[in-house]
Amino acid sequence: MKKLIQLLRLDKLIERQLELGKIEREKLAGSEPSQTVIANQTVRSEEEIILKYRAKKREKRRNIMIGLVAVFTIFYVLGSNSDSNDSSKSPYPVIEEDLTGWIPVGFDSWPDDPNVAWRWLESNEYKCTNDRSCTGIMVVTKNGCNRNLYAEVSILDKNKVQIGYTNDSVSSSLSMEESKLVFNTYEEDADTVRVSKISCY
């Protein structure tokens, strides 16, 4: 910008000098010496010379202005991108909420419901009745189940083929209250079971 101002000042100074030279020549018009014209040389008037000079100066100023605009545009775009990237980054570390901190020791979170945790029952925590095969789980819920707590297990044979299912439920469950669910089966080929569903509603 400083260079542009200097060029504008120089332009006005040259125009002033040309104007003074024109006035001086007009005063001496009566005694002006004859001019020798070289053959085939185009003679240009003083006005043509001035107009051509001004046109060149205008073109030069226009090129400088175009260059400055281009530079400012590049800086603006780069600055905008930098601001948008910086705004998406928080200066503070992201603290992830621990959704499993409420789960009692020995229990696992149920993947389909973060409100539910469960574990297998120990052999001394349940007893099969009427010579049935059975197993069981203990369930605890963070917020409780207002109407029903239901669980279902799939029954597998020795080849890990599913051959049936069984279920159990309790009418309701309070927050952080343990609920025992026992699953009985008459399947003679039953070998193992897997928990397939726990619903709290």
N, C-alpha and C positions, 0 to 999 in steps of 0.2 A: 504493500500500500504506500509506503514511503517513497519507493522508486517511482510509482505512478504519479505521485504529487510532484516529484522533481521533474518528470518528463513534461507535465502540464505547464510548470513554471518556465521551463526552457522553451517550450513551444510559444508561449506568450512573449518571451524576450526576443525570440527570433522574428516574430511578427512585428514587434515594435521597431526592431532594427530595419526591417524591410520597408516599413512605413516611413521612417526617417530618411532612408535612402531615396525613396520615391519623391519625397518633398524636396530633397536637395537637388535631385536631377531636374525637377520641374523648374526650380529657380535658375538653373544653369542651362535651360533648354536652348537659349539663344546662342550659346558658345559651345554647344556639345560637339565634339570632334566627329568627323565622318567615320562610319564603321566599315570595316573590310569584311565582306561576306564571302566565305569559301564556297566554291561551286558545289552544287548538290547538297548543301547543308541547310536544314530546315531552321528558319529563324523563328524563335518563339518569343512572344511578348512577355513582359514582366508579369502580367496578370496570369498567363498560362503557367509560368514557372511557380508563382505563388499557389495557384490552385492545385497543381500537381504535388507540391510540397505538403500542402494541407491534407490532401487525400492520403498521402503516404503516412502522415502523422496519425490521421484518424484510423487508418487500417492497423497501425502499430498499437494504438491505444485499445482498439477493439480486440486484437489478439491477446493483449495483456489481460483485459477484463475477462475474456473467455477462459484463459488459463487460471485466473484467480477463482472464478466461479467453479471450475472443475475441481480445483484443489479443496475449496471449502466444502463442496458436495461430498468428496471422498472422505474428508475428516468427519463430516456430519453422519454419514452412513456407518463408518467404523465406530464412532462414538455411540450411536443408537444401538448397534449390535452388542457393544460391550456393556451398555447399561441394561439391556434386556437379559443378557446372560448373568450379570451380577445380581439382578433383582430376583432371579429364581434360586439363588444360593443364599441360604440363611447363614448368618455369622455364628449361629449357635448349633451345637451338635444335636442331631435328631435322636430323641429319646423314644424308643419303641415301647408301647405299653405291654406289660407282661400279663397276658390273658390267662395264664395257668398258675399264677401265684396262689390262688385260693385252694388248689387241689391238695388234699391230704397226702401224707407220705404213704407210698405203697399203691396209690391209685394212678390210673392212666386217664388222660383226657379222651373223651369220645369224639372222634373226628367230625361227626355230623352235627354235633351240638356242643358248643363251648360251655354250656351251662351244666353239662353232665360229665361225671368221672366215674370210673368203675374199676373193679379188680375181681379176680377169681376167688371163690371161697376156699379156705383151708379145709382139709378133710374133717377136722373136728368142729367145724362151724355149721355143718348140715348133716342130715341123716335121711337116707332113702327109705321109703315106705313100701310095704307090700312087695318086697323083692324086686322092685323096679331098679333100672339103671338111672342114675341121676347125677347132676352136678349143679353148681350154683354160682352166682355172682353177687357182689355187694355194690350198690350204686349210691352215689351221693350227688346232690345237685346244689349249685351255687344259689339259685333263686327259688328253689322249691318247684313242685309240680302241683298245681291247684286241683286238678281233677283226677289224673291218672299217671302212673309210671309203669310202662310196659317194656318188656324185653323178650327177645326171641333168639333161639340158637338153632343153627343147622346141624344135623346129625350126619356124621361121615363114617364110612366103613374103613376096613384096614387099608383099602386101596385109595383112600381119600376121596371116595365117590359119595356125593350127597344122597342120602337115602330117606331123609325126612326132616322134620323140625318139631320143636316144642317151645312152649312159651310160659310166661308167668307175669303177674302184674300185681300192683298194690293200688289202692284207691286214690291215694295222694301222698305227697312227700313234702316235708318242711325244708326250709333252707338249711343246708349243711347236715341234714339228718340222714343217717345211713339206712338203706332199705335192702333187705335180703330177698333175693329172687332165686327160687329153686326150680330146676327143670327136670322133669321125669320123662322117661321113655320106656316103651315095651319092645323097642327094636332089638332083636337078638343079635343082629350084625353090627350094632353100634360100637364104634371104637373110640372116636374122638368127636368133639363138638367145637364149633366156633360161634362167637357172638355175631349175629347178622343184623340185629336191630335193637336200638334202645330209643324209646320215645317218651318225652316228658311234656305233658300238656295239661 
